[in-house]
Amino acid sequence: MYAARIPLVVLFTVLVMNNVGLSQQKKEVTLHGEIVDVISFVSSGAAKGTEEVRKSALSGNPLGFYDTGKKKLYLVGVPEMNKAANERLLPYIGIRVFVIGKVYTRNGVDLILISDIGKSIK
């Protein structure tokens, strides 16, 4: 199961970094929401508790961003080539956050390439 997740993450990273067949918004957007375990969120429709999400992320499950206003899930990429998205998102699990980045969409899948993230006061 773990090995099957790695190619998916690599595929999305390659697609975003190469902009292959993706529609791109011209400017960065700011979204407000929470960091979620993508697999659990999609399969059960609900976010897990903070510690469960942290354990899932450390075991290799991809983290994503859930925009609570738009009720929309985004896969997450980071522009730093030497840093995994999970590593960048771990400090923000369990708190309401804002993310700033460019949104890419392909075949109904949304991905945000995060340039900035922080604690949301909204």
C-alpha positions as MATLAB code, in Angstrom:
seq = 'MYAARIPLVVLFTVLVMNNVGLSQQKKEVTLHGEIVDVISFVSSGAAKGTEEVRKSALSGNPLGFYDTGKKKLYLVGVPEMNKAANERLLPYIGIRVFVIGKVYTRNGVDLILISDIGKSIK';
ca = [
       0.000    0.000    0.000;
       2.790    2.452    0.915;
       4.636    1.836   -2.361;
       1.453    2.579   -4.325;
       1.211    6.083   -2.817;
       4.677    7.209   -3.858;
       4.033    7.114   -7.635;
       0.844    9.187   -7.195;
       2.716   11.920   -5.318;
       5.567   11.837   -7.849;
       3.099   12.040  -10.752;
       1.366   15.137   -9.390;
       4.688   16.806   -8.608;
       5.957   16.171  -12.130;
       2.724   17.444  -13.683;
       2.777   20.638  -11.646;
       6.455   21.358  -12.102;
       6.228   20.812  -15.878;
       2.747   22.347  -16.332;
       1.840   19.424  -18.608;
      -1.777   19.742  -19.730;
      -2.837   21.772  -16.712;
      -5.006   24.852  -16.700;
      -3.304   27.533  -14.653;
      -4.716   30.569  -12.936;
      -2.746   33.689  -13.836;
      -2.313   34.904  -10.247;
      -1.858   33.495   -6.790;
      -4.929   32.997   -4.623;
      -5.396   33.002   -0.858;
      -7.538   30.235    0.639;
      -8.545   29.508    4.244;
      -9.106   26.060    5.714;
      -7.303   23.104    7.234;
      -4.663   20.489    6.482;
      -6.149   16.996    6.075;
      -5.051   13.416    5.387;
      -6.177   13.061    1.751;
      -6.772    9.302    1.841;
      -8.922    9.362    4.984;
     -10.737   12.516    3.935;
     -11.730   11.135    0.533;
     -12.572    7.630    1.736;
     -14.558    8.620    4.841;
     -15.629   12.170    4.026;
     -14.378   13.522    7.336;
     -11.140   14.881    8.723;
      -9.334   12.881   11.378;
      -8.014   14.265   14.664;
      -4.708   16.106   14.817;
      -2.598   13.196   16.073;
      -4.109   10.734   13.597;
      -3.381   13.101   10.702;
       0.192   13.602   11.952;
       0.769    9.823   12.224;
      -0.708    9.249    8.770;
       1.526   11.940    7.262;
       4.638   10.544    8.923;
       3.783    7.083    7.579;
       3.597    8.428    4.026;
      -0.049    9.366    3.437;
      -0.305   12.575    1.395;
      -1.592   15.678    3.131;
      -3.946   18.042    1.380;
      -5.695   21.342    1.969;
      -9.450   21.561    2.564;
     -10.961   24.981    1.850;
     -13.706   25.131    4.469;
     -15.485   28.052    2.769;
     -15.679   26.509   -0.681;
     -15.878   22.957    0.721;
     -13.176   21.916   -1.738;
     -10.185   19.591   -1.339;
      -6.845   20.439   -2.932;
      -3.821   18.232   -3.390;
      -0.721   20.152   -2.329;
       2.630   20.790   -3.961;
       5.503   22.976   -2.808;
       7.952   24.816   -5.063;
      11.007   23.716   -3.073;
      12.384   20.774   -5.059;
      14.250   19.388   -2.033;
      11.291   19.477    0.351;
       8.263   17.185    0.483;
       4.833   18.790    0.810;
       4.129   16.817    4.006;
       7.268   18.217    5.628;
       6.119   21.766    4.884;
       2.548   21.115    6.128;
       3.232   19.153    9.363;
       3.506   22.238   11.643;
       0.027   23.378   10.543;
      -1.975   20.232   11.306;
      -4.825   20.931   13.709;
      -5.031   24.697   13.232;
      -6.976   26.872   10.814;
      -4.568   28.086    8.143;
      -4.322   30.289    5.090;
      -2.461   29.180    2.005;
      -1.255   31.343   -0.858;
      -0.415   29.740   -4.168;
      -1.317   28.955   -7.743;
      -4.167   26.542   -8.396;
      -3.920   23.932  -11.153;
      -6.813   21.768  -12.337;
      -6.880   18.665  -14.483;
      -9.764   16.235  -14.996;
     -11.595   17.595  -11.964;
      -8.578   17.301   -9.640;
      -7.419   20.525   -7.989;
      -3.868   21.113   -6.812;
      -2.412   24.182   -5.134;
       1.286   24.917   -5.424;
       1.820   26.665   -2.083;
       4.130   29.656   -1.929;
       3.116   30.656    1.619;
       1.209   29.161    4.546;
       0.404   30.414    8.031;
      -2.079   30.493   10.873;
      -5.351   32.051    9.764;
      -7.070   34.755   11.796;
     -10.109   34.724    9.505;
];
